[in-house]
Amino acid sequence: MNEANTEQLISALPEVPAAEEAPVVRVDCDICGEPIAEGDDSAGKGVFLSVRGDEVRYEDVPLCSTCATAIGINALIRAEIEEDEG
C-alpha cells in the first residue's frame, strides 16, 4: 500500500470525537485542609453525627492519612485508659 492510498483510507474514516474527561474534583482533608490525592488508599473518612429531636444526621468527611491515623490512635489510647479505669 502506498502513501497516497494510506492517506485516502485515513481521510475516509469517520471522525471519532475525543472522549470527554471527567472534571478533576479536588478533595481536601476536613481537619488540616491538605489536598487528598485521587486514589490514595491510605486516606480515610470521618463521620459527623448530629441529633436534633428525632432527626439524626450523618455526614461523611474526607481525612488525609495523617489525620485519619492520628484520630484512630487517639481513640485507641482513650479506650485503653477507660478500660484501665473502669
PDB file of N, CA, C and O in Angstrom:
ATOM      1  N   MET A   1       0.864  -1.168   0.000  1.00  0.00           N
ATOM      2  CA  MET A   1       0.000   0.000   0.000  1.00  0.00           C
ATOM      3  C   MET A   1       0.904   1.222   0.000  1.00  0.00           C
ATOM      4  O   MET A   1       1.814   1.337   0.822  1.00  0.00           O
ATOM      5  N   ASN A   2       0.645   2.127  -0.926  1.00  0.00           N
ATOM      6  CA  ASN A   2       1.489   3.309  -0.992  1.00  0.00           C
ATOM      7  C   ASN A   2       0.929   4.436  -0.142  1.00  0.00           C
ATOM      8  O   ASN A   2      -0.169   4.334   0.406  1.00  0.00           O
ATOM      9  N   GLU A   3       1.691   5.499  -0.040  1.00  0.00           N
ATOM     10  CA  GLU A   3       1.343   6.620   0.848  1.00  0.00           C
ATOM     11  C   GLU A   3       0.043   7.293   0.442  1.00  0.00           C
ATOM     12  O   GLU A   3      -0.727   7.695   1.315  1.00  0.00           O
ATOM     13  N   ALA A   4      -0.227   7.429  -0.834  1.00  0.00           N
ATOM     14  CA  ALA A   4      -1.451   8.070  -1.312  1.00  0.00           C
ATOM     15  C   ALA A   4      -2.673   7.248  -0.906  1.00  0.00           C
ATOM     16  O   ALA A   4      -3.688   7.798  -0.478  1.00  0.00           O
ATOM     17  N   ASN A   5      -2.565   5.930  -1.042  1.00  0.00           N
ATOM     18  CA  ASN A   5      -3.683   5.056  -0.649  1.00  0.00           C
ATOM     19  C   ASN A   5      -3.926   5.125   0.854  1.00  0.00           C
ATOM     20  O   ASN A   5      -5.073   5.115   1.301  1.00  0.00           O
ATOM     21  N   THR A   6      -2.847   5.195   1.636  1.00  0.00           N
ATOM     22  CA  THR A   6      -2.964   5.276   3.092  1.00  0.00           C
ATOM     23  C   THR A   6      -3.675   6.564   3.490  1.00  0.00           C
ATOM     24  O   THR A   6      -4.573   6.537   4.332  1.00  0.00           O
ATOM     25  N   GLU A   7      -3.287   7.690   2.897  1.00  0.00           N
ATOM     26  CA  GLU A   7      -3.922   8.973   3.211  1.00  0.00           C
ATOM     27  C   GLU A   7      -5.381   8.974   2.806  1.00  0.00           C
ATOM     28  O   GLU A   7      -6.225   9.531   3.507  1.00  0.00           O
ATOM     29  N   GLN A   8      -5.684   8.345   1.665  1.00  0.00           N
ATOM     30  CA  GLN A   8      -7.066   8.270   1.188  1.00  0.00           C
ATOM     31  C   GLN A   8      -7.907   7.425   2.151  1.00  0.00           C
ATOM     32  O   GLN A   8      -9.046   7.774   2.463  1.00  0.00           O
ATOM     33  N   LEU A   9      -7.342   6.328   2.608  1.00  0.00           N
ATOM     34  CA  LEU A   9      -8.043   5.459   3.542  1.00  0.00           C
ATOM     35  C   LEU A   9      -8.298   6.178   4.861  1.00  0.00           C
ATOM     36  O   LEU A   9      -9.395   6.093   5.413  1.00  0.00           O
ATOM     37  N   ILE A  10      -7.293   6.883   5.368  1.00  0.00           N
ATOM     38  CA  ILE A  10      -7.438   7.608   6.637  1.00  0.00           C
ATOM     39  C   ILE A  10      -8.475   8.713   6.511  1.00  0.00           C
ATOM     40  O   ILE A  10      -9.278   8.905   7.424  1.00  0.00           O
ATOM     41  N   SER A  11      -8.478   9.439   5.406  1.00  0.00           N
ATOM     42  CA  SER A  11      -9.433  10.535   5.224  1.00  0.00           C
ATOM     43  C   SER A  11     -10.861  10.015   5.086  1.00  0.00           C
ATOM     44  O   SER A  11     -11.806  10.764   5.333  1.00  0.00           O
ATOM     45  N   ALA A  12     -11.042   8.747   4.695  1.00  0.00           N
ATOM     46  CA  ALA A  12     -12.375   8.175   4.543  1.00  0.00           C
ATOM     47  C   ALA A  12     -12.955   7.712   5.878  1.00  0.00           C
ATOM     48  O   ALA A  12     -14.162   7.495   5.987  1.00  0.00           O
ATOM     49  N   LEU A  13     -12.116   7.562   6.879  1.00  0.00           N
ATOM     50  CA  LEU A  13     -12.586   7.122   8.190  1.00  0.00           C
ATOM     51  C   LEU A  13     -13.421   8.214   8.848  1.00  0.00           C
ATOM     52  O   LEU A  13     -13.095   9.396   8.732  1.00  0.00           O
ATOM     53  N   PRO A  14     -14.485   7.834   9.530  1.00  0.00           N
ATOM     54  CA  PRO A  14     -15.293   8.860  10.208  1.00  0.00           C
ATOM     55  C   PRO A  14     -14.521   9.457  11.380  1.00  0.00           C
ATOM     56  O   PRO A  14     -13.686   8.795  11.998  1.00  0.00           O
ATOM     57  N   GLU A  15     -14.815  10.708  11.668  1.00  0.00           N
ATOM     58  CA  GLU A  15     -14.170  11.364  12.802  1.00  0.00           C
ATOM     59  C   GLU A  15     -14.785  10.831  14.087  1.00  0.00           C
ATOM     60  O   GLU A  15     -16.005  10.782  14.238  1.00  0.00           O
ATOM     61  N   VAL A  16     -13.934  10.441  14.988  1.00  0.00           N
ATOM     62  CA  VAL A  16     -14.388   9.952  16.289  1.00  0.00           C
ATOM     63  C   VAL A  16     -14.136  11.065  17.298  1.00  0.00           C
ATOM     64  O   VAL A  16     -13.001  11.508  17.470  1.00  0.00           O
ATOM     65  N   PRO A  17     -15.195  11.518  17.965  1.00  0.00           N
ATOM     66  CA  PRO A  17     -14.978  12.594  18.937  1.00  0.00           C
ATOM     67  C   PRO A  17     -14.081  12.120  20.072  1.00  0.00           C
ATOM     68  O   PRO A  17     -14.127  10.961  20.485  1.00  0.00           O
ATOM     69  N   ALA A  18     -13.282  13.026  20.553  1.00  0.00           N
ATOM     70  CA  ALA A  18     -12.390  12.705  21.668  1.00  0.00           C
ATOM     71  C   ALA A  18     -13.226  12.435  22.910  1.00  0.00           C
ATOM     72  O   ALA A  18     -14.239  13.091  23.148  1.00  0.00           O
ATOM     73  N   ALA A  19     -12.797  11.482  23.677  1.00  0.00           N
ATOM     74  CA  ALA A  19     -13.513  11.159  24.910  1.00  0.00           C
ATOM     75  C   ALA A  19     -13.414  12.340  25.872  1.00  0.00           C
ATOM     76  O   ALA A  19     -12.346  12.914  26.084  1.00  0.00           O
ATOM     77  N   GLU A  20     -14.547  12.673  26.435  1.00  0.00           N
ATOM     78  CA  GLU A  20     -14.550  13.773  27.395  1.00  0.00           C
ATOM     79  C   GLU A  20     -14.024  13.265  28.724  1.00  0.00           C
ATOM     80  O   GLU A  20     -14.473  12.240  29.236  1.00  0.00           O
ATOM     81  N   GLU A  21     -13.075  13.989  29.270  1.00  0.00           N
ATOM     82  CA  GLU A  21     -12.531  13.612  30.562  1.00  0.00           C
ATOM     83  C   GLU A  21     -13.405  14.190  31.660  1.00  0.00           C
ATOM     84  O   GLU A  21     -13.884  15.320  31.573  1.00  0.00           O
ATOM     85  N   ALA A  22     -13.596  13.395  32.682  1.00  0.00           N
ATOM     86  CA  ALA A  22     -14.379  13.867  33.822  1.00  0.00           C
ATOM     87  C   ALA A  22     -13.590  14.969  34.518  1.00  0.00           C
ATOM     88  O   ALA A  22     -12.368  14.876  34.641  1.00  0.00           O
ATOM     89  N   PRO A  23     -14.269  15.993  34.967  1.00  0.00           N
ATOM     90  CA  PRO A  23     -13.552  17.066  35.654  1.00  0.00           C
ATOM     91  C   PRO A  23     -12.893  16.543  36.929  1.00  0.00           C
ATOM     92  O   PRO A  23     -13.451  15.705  37.637  1.00  0.00           O
ATOM     93  N   VAL A  24     -11.721  17.046  37.200  1.00  0.00           N
ATOM     94  CA  VAL A  24     -10.999  16.644  38.406  1.00  0.00           C
ATOM     95  C   VAL A  24     -11.592  17.400  39.590  1.00  0.00           C
ATOM     96  O   VAL A  24     -11.657  18.630  39.596  1.00  0.00           O
ATOM     97  N   VAL A  25     -12.015  16.648  40.573  1.00  0.00           N
ATOM     98  CA  VAL A  25     -12.599  17.244  41.771  1.00  0.00           C
ATOM     99  C   VAL A  25     -11.547  17.180  42.868  1.00  0.00           C
ATOM    100  O   VAL A  25     -11.063  16.103  43.217  1.00  0.00           O
ATOM    101  N   ARG A  26     -11.204  18.327  43.399  1.00  0.00           N
ATOM    102  CA  ARG A  26     -10.210  18.376  44.462  1.00  0.00           C
ATOM    103  C   ARG A  26     -10.893  18.086  45.787  1.00  0.00           C
ATOM    104  O   ARG A  26     -11.910  18.689  46.131  1.00  0.00           O
ATOM    105  N   VAL A  27     -10.310  17.150  46.520  1.00  0.00           N
ATOM    106  CA  VAL A  27     -10.837  16.790  47.833  1.00  0.00           C
ATOM    107  C   VAL A  27      -9.778  17.135  48.864  1.00  0.00           C
ATOM    108  O   VAL A  27      -8.629  16.708  48.756  1.00  0.00           O
ATOM    109  N   ASP A  28     -10.174  17.912  49.866  1.00  0.00           N
ATOM    110  CA  ASP A  28      -9.260  18.320  50.927  1.00  0.00           C
ATOM    111  C   ASP A  28      -9.655  17.653  52.238  1.00  0.00           C
ATOM    112  O   ASP A  28     -10.826  17.368  52.486  1.00  0.00           O
ATOM    113  N   CYS A  29      -8.644  17.412  53.070  1.00  0.00           N
ATOM    114  CA  CYS A  29      -8.872  16.848  54.403  1.00  0.00           C
ATOM    115  C   CYS A  29      -9.724  17.828  55.208  1.00  0.00           C
ATOM    116  O   CYS A  29      -9.464  19.032  55.208  1.00  0.00           O
ATOM    117  N   ASP A  30     -10.730  17.311  55.887  1.00  0.00           N
ATOM    118  CA  ASP A  30     -11.633  18.164  56.656  1.00  0.00           C
ATOM    119  C   ASP A  30     -10.974  18.711  57.915  1.00  0.00           C
ATOM    120  O   ASP A  30     -11.457  19.695  58.476  1.00  0.00           O
ATOM    121  N   ILE A  31      -9.875  18.096  58.377  1.00  0.00           N
ATOM    122  CA  ILE A  31      -9.197  18.552  59.587  1.00  0.00           C
ATOM    123  C   ILE A  31      -8.113  19.583  59.266  1.00  0.00           C
ATOM    124  O   ILE A  31      -8.143  20.706  59.769  1.00  0.00           O
ATOM    125  N   CYS A  32      -7.155  19.186  58.419  1.00  0.00           N
ATOM    126  CA  CYS A  32      -5.993  20.057  58.176  1.00  0.00           C
ATOM    127  C   CYS A  32      -6.069  20.840  56.872  1.00  0.00           C
ATOM    128  O   CYS A  32      -5.309  21.790  56.687  1.00  0.00           O
ATOM    129  N   GLY A  33      -6.969  20.464  55.961  1.00  0.00           N
ATOM    130  CA  GLY A  33      -7.127  21.189  54.710  1.00  0.00           C
ATOM    131  C   GLY A  33      -6.165  20.779  53.608  1.00  0.00           C
ATOM    132  O   GLY A  33      -6.199  21.353  52.520  1.00  0.00           O
ATOM    133  N   GLU A  34      -5.301  19.791  53.866  1.00  0.00           N
ATOM    134  CA  GLU A  34      -4.364  19.338  52.832  1.00  0.00           C
ATOM    135  C   GLU A  34      -5.127  18.584  51.740  1.00  0.00           C
ATOM    136  O   GLU A  34      -6.080  17.862  52.035  1.00  0.00           O
ATOM    137  N   PRO A  35      -4.711  18.749  50.482  1.00  0.00           N
ATOM    138  CA  PRO A  35      -5.387  18.013  49.409  1.00  0.00           C
ATOM    139  C   PRO A  35      -5.124  16.508  49.528  1.00  0.00           C
ATOM    140  O   PRO A  35      -4.031  16.087  49.906  1.00  0.00           O
ATOM    141  N   ILE A  36      -6.122  15.720  49.205  1.00  0.00           N
ATOM    142  CA  ILE A  36      -6.005  14.267  49.227  1.00  0.00           C
ATOM    143  C   ILE A  36      -5.875  13.808  47.785  1.00  0.00           C
ATOM    144  O   ILE A  36      -6.726  14.107  46.948  1.00  0.00           O
ATOM    145  N   ALA A  37      -4.806  13.083  47.502  1.00  0.00           N
ATOM    146  CA  ALA A  37      -4.558  12.612  46.139  1.00  0.00           C
ATOM    147  C   ALA A  37      -5.638  11.618  45.722  1.00  0.00           C
ATOM    148  O   ALA A  37      -6.069  10.777  46.510  1.00  0.00           O
ATOM    149  N   GLU A  38      -6.062  11.733  44.467  1.00  0.00           N
ATOM    150  CA  GLU A  38      -7.067  10.823  43.940  1.00  0.00           C
ATOM    151  C   GLU A  38      -6.516   9.395  43.967  1.00  0.00           C
ATOM    152  O   GLU A  38      -5.396   9.147  43.520  1.00  0.00           O
ATOM    153  N   GLY A  39      -7.297   8.478  44.485  1.00  0.00           N
ATOM    154  CA  GLY A  39      -6.871   7.096  44.554  1.00  0.00           C
ATOM    155  C   GLY A  39      -5.971   6.777  45.735  1.00  0.00           C
ATOM    156  O   GLY A  39      -5.404   5.686  45.799  1.00  0.00           O
ATOM    157  N   ASP A  40      -5.829   7.709  46.674  1.00  0.00           N
ATOM    158  CA  ASP A  40      -4.992   7.476  47.854  1.00  0.00           C
ATOM    159  C   ASP A  40      -5.715   6.509  48.782  1.00  0.00           C
ATOM    160  O   ASP A  40      -6.652   6.892  49.483  1.00  0.00           O
ATOM    161  N   ASP A  41      -5.274   5.251  48.781  1.00  0.00           N
ATOM    162  CA  ASP A  41      -5.933   4.226  49.589  1.00  0.00           C
ATOM    163  C   ASP A  41      -5.676   4.381  51.080  1.00  0.00           C
ATOM    164  O   ASP A  41      -6.389   3.803  51.900  1.00  0.00           O
ATOM    165  N   SER A  42      -4.651   5.166  51.437  1.00  0.00           N
ATOM    166  CA  SER A  42      -4.353   5.332  52.856  1.00  0.00           C
ATOM    167  C   SER A  42      -5.182   6.448  53.487  1.00  0.00           C
ATOM    168  O   SER A  42      -5.196   6.596  54.709  1.00  0.00           O
ATOM    169  N   ALA A  43      -5.866   7.227  52.667  1.00  0.00           N
ATOM    170  CA  ALA A  43      -6.723   8.281  53.204  1.00  0.00           C
ATOM    171  C   ALA A  43      -7.939   7.632  53.851  1.00  0.00           C
ATOM    172  O   ALA A  43      -8.286   6.492  53.539  1.00  0.00           O
ATOM    173  N   GLY A  44      -8.577   8.359  54.745  1.00  0.00           N
ATOM    174  CA  GLY A  44      -9.730   7.804  55.445  1.00  0.00           C
ATOM    175  C   GLY A  44     -10.917   8.726  55.354  1.00  0.00           C
ATOM    176  O   GLY A  44     -10.949   9.654  54.546  1.00  0.00           O
ATOM    177  N   LYS A  45     -11.878   8.460  56.184  1.00  0.00           N
ATOM    178  CA  LYS A  45     -13.028   9.349  56.270  1.00  0.00           C
ATOM    179  C   LYS A  45     -13.534   9.336  57.695  1.00  0.00           C
ATOM    180  O   LYS A  45     -13.390   8.356  58.425  1.00  0.00           O
ATOM    181  N   GLY A  46     -14.120  10.434  58.062  1.00  0.00           N
ATOM    182  CA  GLY A  46     -14.715  10.559  59.376  1.00  0.00           C
ATOM    183  C   GLY A  46     -16.212  10.712  59.222  1.00  0.00           C
ATOM    184  O   GLY A  46     -16.719  10.862  58.110  1.00  0.00           O
ATOM    185  N   VAL A  47     -16.912  10.674  60.329  1.00  0.00           N
ATOM    186  CA  VAL A  47     -18.358  10.834  60.300  1.00  0.00           C
ATOM    187  C   VAL A  47     -18.746  11.830  61.376  1.00  0.00           C
ATOM    188  O   VAL A  47     -18.410  11.664  62.549  1.00  0.00           O
ATOM    189  N   PHE A  48     -19.457  12.868  60.958  1.00  0.00           N
ATOM    190  CA  PHE A  48     -20.051  13.789  61.919  1.00  0.00           C
ATOM    191  C   PHE A  48     -21.461  13.282  62.188  1.00  0.00           C
ATOM    192  O   PHE A  48     -22.202  12.955  61.261  1.00  0.00           O
ATOM    193  N   LEU A  49     -21.819  13.221  63.448  1.00  0.00           N
ATOM    194  CA  LEU A  49     -23.146  12.773  63.852  1.00  0.00           C
ATOM    195  C   LEU A  49     -23.802  13.906  64.621  1.00  0.00           C
ATOM    196  O   LEU A  49     -23.238  14.420  65.586  1.00  0.00           O
ATOM    197  N   SER A  50     -24.991  14.290  64.191  1.00  0.00           N
ATOM    198  CA  SER A  50     -25.716  15.318  64.933  1.00  0.00           C
ATOM    199  C   SER A  50     -27.164  14.854  65.122  1.00  0.00           C
ATOM    200  O   SER A  50     -27.762  14.234  64.242  1.00  0.00           O
ATOM    201  N   VAL A  51     -27.693  15.172  66.275  1.00  0.00           N
ATOM    202  CA  VAL A  51     -29.053  14.775  66.605  1.00  0.00           C
ATOM    203  C   VAL A  51     -29.818  16.018  67.041  1.00  0.00           C
ATOM    204  O   VAL A  51     -29.362  16.782  67.893  1.00  0.00           O
ATOM    205  N   ARG A  52     -30.968  16.200  66.452  1.00  0.00           N
ATOM    206  CA  ARG A  52     -31.851  17.304  66.855  1.00  0.00           C
ATOM    207  C   ARG A  52     -33.268  16.741  66.906  1.00  0.00           C
ATOM    208  O   ARG A  52     -33.879  16.460  65.875  1.00  0.00           O
ATOM    209  N   GLY A  53     -33.775  16.582  68.125  1.00  0.00           N
ATOM    210  CA  GLY A  53     -35.096  15.965  68.274  1.00  0.00           C
ATOM    211  C   GLY A  53     -35.045  14.526  67.793  1.00  0.00           C
ATOM    212  O   GLY A  53     -34.221  13.736  68.254  1.00  0.00           O
ATOM    213  N   ASP A  54     -35.929  14.191  66.864  1.00  0.00           N
ATOM    214  CA  ASP A  54     -35.955  12.845  66.289  1.00  0.00           C
ATOM    215  C   ASP A  54     -35.084  12.733  65.048  1.00  0.00           C
ATOM    216  O   ASP A  54     -34.927  11.647  64.491  1.00  0.00           O
ATOM    217  N   GLU A  55     -34.519  13.850  64.616  1.00  0.00           N
ATOM    218  CA  GLU A  55     -33.721  13.859  63.388  1.00  0.00           C
ATOM    219  C   GLU A  55     -32.256  13.528  63.687  1.00  0.00           C
ATOM    220  O   GLU A  55     -31.628  14.159  64.537  1.00  0.00           O
ATOM    221  N   VAL A  56     -31.729  12.539  62.983  1.00  0.00           N
ATOM    222  CA  VAL A  56     -30.331  12.141  63.120  1.00  0.00           C
ATOM    223  C   VAL A  56     -29.658  12.357  61.767  1.00  0.00           C
ATOM    224  O   VAL A  56     -30.140  11.879  60.740  1.00  0.00           O
ATOM    225  N   ARG A  57     -28.548  13.078  61.776  1.00  0.00           N
ATOM    226  CA  ARG A  57     -27.813  13.345  60.527  1.00  0.00           C
ATOM    227  C   ARG A  57     -26.414  12.762  60.610  1.00  0.00           C
ATOM    228  O   ARG A  57     -25.727  12.881  61.625  1.00  0.00           O
ATOM    229  N   TYR A  58     -26.010  12.130  59.518  1.00  0.00           N
ATOM    230  CA  TYR A  58     -24.650  11.616  59.361  1.00  0.00           C
ATOM    231  C   TYR A  58     -24.012  12.354  58.195  1.00  0.00           C
ATOM    232  O   TYR A  58     -24.623  12.504  57.136  1.00  0.00           O
ATOM    233  N   GLU A  59     -22.806  12.806  58.387  1.00  0.00           N
ATOM    234  CA  GLU A  59     -22.086  13.477  57.307  1.00  0.00           C
ATOM    235  C   GLU A  59     -20.691  12.858  57.194  1.00  0.00           C
ATOM    236  O   GLU A  59     -19.881  12.961  58.116  1.00  0.00           O
ATOM    237  N   ASP A  60     -20.417  12.213  56.053  1.00  0.00           N
ATOM    238  CA  ASP A  60     -19.085  11.656  55.808  1.00  0.00           C
ATOM    239  C   ASP A  60     -18.143  12.781  55.414  1.00  0.00           C
ATOM    240  O   ASP A  60     -18.478  13.609  54.568  1.00  0.00           O
ATOM    241  N   VAL A  61     -16.970  12.812  56.024  1.00  0.00           N
ATOM    242  CA  VAL A  61     -15.984  13.836  55.700  1.00  0.00           C
ATOM    243  C   VAL A  61     -14.655  13.164  55.366  1.00  0.00           C
ATOM    244  O   VAL A  61     -14.273  12.191  56.015  1.00  0.00           O
ATOM    245  N   PRO A  62     -13.946  13.679  54.356  1.00  0.00           N
ATOM    246  CA  PRO A  62     -12.667  13.082  53.975  1.00  0.00           C
ATOM    247  C   PRO A  62     -11.558  13.460  54.946  1.00  0.00           C
ATOM    248  O   PRO A  62     -11.527  14.578  55.462  1.00  0.00           O
ATOM    249  N   LEU A  63     -10.643  12.518  55.194  1.00  0.00           N
ATOM    250  CA  LEU A  63      -9.484  12.758  56.050  1.00  0.00           C
ATOM    251  C   LEU A  63      -8.231  12.274  55.324  1.00  0.00           C
ATOM    252  O   LEU A  63      -8.245  11.230  54.672  1.00  0.00           O
ATOM    253  N   CYS A  64      -7.153  13.039  55.442  1.00  0.00           N
ATOM    254  CA  CYS A  64      -5.874  12.591  54.889  1.00  0.00           C
ATOM    255  C   CYS A  64      -5.362  11.443  55.763  1.00  0.00           C
ATOM    256  O   CYS A  64      -5.861  11.232  56.869  1.00  0.00           O
ATOM    257  N   SER A  65      -4.386  10.716  55.276  1.00  0.00           N
ATOM    258  CA  SER A  65      -3.895   9.560  56.024  1.00  0.00           C
ATOM    259  C   SER A  65      -3.310   9.960  57.375  1.00  0.00           C
ATOM    260  O   SER A  65      -3.445   9.214  58.344  1.00  0.00           O
ATOM    261  N   THR A  66      -2.663  11.123  57.458  1.00  0.00           N
ATOM    262  CA  THR A  66      -2.070  11.573  58.720  1.00  0.00           C
ATOM    263  C   THR A  66      -3.144  11.846  59.768  1.00  0.00           C
ATOM    264  O   THR A  66      -3.038  11.385  60.905  1.00  0.00           O
ATOM    265  N   CYS A  67      -4.163  12.586  59.390  1.00  0.00           N
ATOM    266  CA  CYS A  67      -5.231  12.913  60.341  1.00  0.00           C
ATOM    267  C   CYS A  67      -6.051  11.678  60.697  1.00  0.00           C
ATOM    268  O   CYS A  67      -6.439  11.514  61.854  1.00  0.00           O
ATOM    269  N   ALA A  68      -6.324  10.807  59.726  1.00  0.00           N
ATOM    270  CA  ALA A  68      -7.082   9.590  60.000  1.00  0.00           C
ATOM    271  C   ALA A  68      -6.324   8.707  60.991  1.00  0.00           C
ATOM    272  O   ALA A  68      -6.920   8.136  61.904  1.00  0.00           O
ATOM    273  N   THR A  69      -5.011   8.598  60.807  1.00  0.00           N
ATOM    274  CA  THR A  69      -4.192   7.803  61.724  1.00  0.00           C
ATOM    275  C   THR A  69      -4.178   8.418  63.116  1.00  0.00           C
ATOM    276  O   THR A  69      -4.325   7.707  64.111  1.00  0.00           O
ATOM    277  N   ALA A  70      -4.004   9.736  63.195  1.00  0.00           N
ATOM    278  CA  ALA A  70      -3.957  10.416  64.490  1.00  0.00           C
ATOM    279  C   ALA A  70      -5.264  10.235  65.255  1.00  0.00           C
ATOM    280  O   ALA A  70      -5.244   9.994  66.462  1.00  0.00           O
ATOM    281  N   ILE A  71      -6.386  10.346  64.575  1.00  0.00           N
ATOM    282  CA  ILE A  71      -7.688  10.188  65.237  1.00  0.00           C
ATOM    283  C   ILE A  71      -7.870   8.748  65.690  1.00  0.00           C
ATOM    284  O   ILE A  71      -8.364   8.502  66.791  1.00  0.00           O
ATOM    285  N   GLY A  72      -7.474   7.787  64.847  1.00  0.00           N
ATOM    286  CA  GLY A  72      -7.594   6.376  65.211  1.00  0.00           C
ATOM    287  C   GLY A  72      -6.745   6.010  66.411  1.00  0.00           C
ATOM    288  O   GLY A  72      -7.210   5.313  67.313  1.00  0.00           O
ATOM    289  N   ILE A  73      -5.498   6.476  66.433  1.00  0.00           N
ATOM    290  CA  ILE A  73      -4.600   6.195  67.564  1.00  0.00           C
ATOM    291  C   ILE A  73      -5.147   6.836  68.834  1.00  0.00           C
ATOM    292  O   ILE A  73      -5.133   6.217  69.897  1.00  0.00           O
ATOM    293  N   ASN A  74      -5.627   8.067  68.729  1.00  0.00           N
ATOM    294  CA  ASN A  74      -6.188   8.763  69.886  1.00  0.00           C
ATOM    295  C   ASN A  74      -7.378   7.981  70.451  1.00  0.00           C
ATOM    296  O   ASN A  74      -7.517   7.857  71.668  1.00  0.00           O
ATOM    297  N   ALA A  75      -8.224   7.461  69.584  1.00  0.00           N
ATOM    298  CA  ALA A  75      -9.387   6.689  70.048  1.00  0.00           C
ATOM    299  C   ALA A  75      -8.949   5.420  70.754  1.00  0.00           C
ATOM    300  O   ALA A  75      -9.523   5.047  71.777  1.00  0.00           O
ATOM    301  N   LEU A  76      -7.927   4.749  70.210  1.00  0.00           N
ATOM    302  CA  LEU A  76      -7.423   3.532  70.857  1.00  0.00           C
ATOM    303  C   LEU A  76      -6.837   3.818  72.235  1.00  0.00           C
ATOM    304  O   LEU A  76      -7.065   3.062  73.179  1.00  0.00           O
ATOM    305  N   ILE A  77      -6.084   4.906  72.352  1.00  0.00           N
ATOM    306  CA  ILE A  77      -5.486   5.282  73.634  1.00  0.00           C
ATOM    307  C   ILE A  77      -6.573   5.597  74.654  1.00  0.00           C
ATOM    308  O   ILE A  77      -6.499   5.153  75.800  1.00  0.00           O
ATOM    309  N   ARG A  78      -7.580   6.360  74.241  1.00  0.00           N
ATOM    310  CA  ARG A  78      -8.675   6.707  75.158  1.00  0.00           C
ATOM    311  C   ARG A  78      -9.447   5.461  75.599  1.00  0.00           C
ATOM    312  O   ARG A  78      -9.843   5.350  76.759  1.00  0.00           O
ATOM    313  N   ALA A  79      -9.656   4.536  74.682  1.00  0.00           N
ATOM    314  CA  ALA A  79     -10.367   3.308  75.033  1.00  0.00           C
ATOM    315  C   ALA A  79      -9.550   2.486  76.031  1.00  0.00           C
ATOM    316  O   ALA A  79     -10.115   1.903  76.957  1.00  0.00           O
ATOM    317  N   GLU A  80      -8.246   2.436  75.856  1.00  0.00           N
ATOM    318  CA  GLU A  80      -7.361   1.712  76.762  1.00  0.00           C
ATOM    319  C   GLU A  80      -7.376   2.348  78.155  1.00  0.00           C
ATOM    320  O   GLU A  80      -7.439   1.640  79.160  1.00  0.00           O
ATOM    321  N   ILE A  81      -7.319   3.674  78.215  1.00  0.00           N
ATOM    322  CA  ILE A  81      -7.360   4.382  79.502  1.00  0.00           C
ATOM    323  C   ILE A  81      -8.688   4.117  80.196  1.00  0.00           C
ATOM    324  O   ILE A  81      -8.723   3.845  81.396  1.00  0.00           O
ATOM    325  N   GLU A  82      -9.787   4.198  79.435  1.00  0.00           N
ATOM    326  CA  GLU A  82     -11.105   3.984  80.012  1.00  0.00           C
ATOM    327  C   GLU A  82     -11.239   2.551  80.537  1.00  0.00           C
ATOM    328  O   GLU A  82     -11.840   2.323  81.587  1.00  0.00           O
ATOM    329  N   GLU A  83     -10.684   1.605  79.810  1.00  0.00           N
ATOM    330  CA  GLU A  83     -10.736   0.199  80.224  1.00  0.00           C
ATOM    331  C   GLU A  83      -9.953  -0.026  81.517  1.00  0.00           C
ATOM    332  O   GLU A  83     -10.388  -0.777  82.390  1.00  0.00           O
ATOM    333  N   ASP A  84      -8.789   0.632  81.635  1.00  0.00           N
ATOM    334  CA  ASP A  84      -7.972   0.500  82.842  1.00  0.00           C
ATOM    335  C   ASP A  84      -8.649   1.128  84.063  1.00  0.00           C
ATOM    336  O   ASP A  84      -8.489   0.645  85.184  1.00  0.00           O
ATOM    337  N   GLU A  85      -9.401   2.199  83.842  1.00  0.00           N
ATOM    338  CA  GLU A  85     -10.035   2.904  84.965  1.00  0.00           C
ATOM    339  C   GLU A  85     -11.317   2.221  85.414  1.00  0.00           C
ATOM    340  O   GLU A  85     -11.689   2.317  86.584  1.00  0.00           O
ATOM    341  N   GLY A  86     -11.984   1.548  84.526  1.00  0.00           N
ATOM    342  CA  GLY A  86     -13.279   1.073  84.932  1.00  0.00           C
ATOM    343  C   GLY A  86     -13.594  -0.277  84.527  1.00  0.00           C
ATOM    344  O   GLY A  86     -14.679  -0.774  84.828  1.00  0.00           O
TER     345      GLY A  86
END
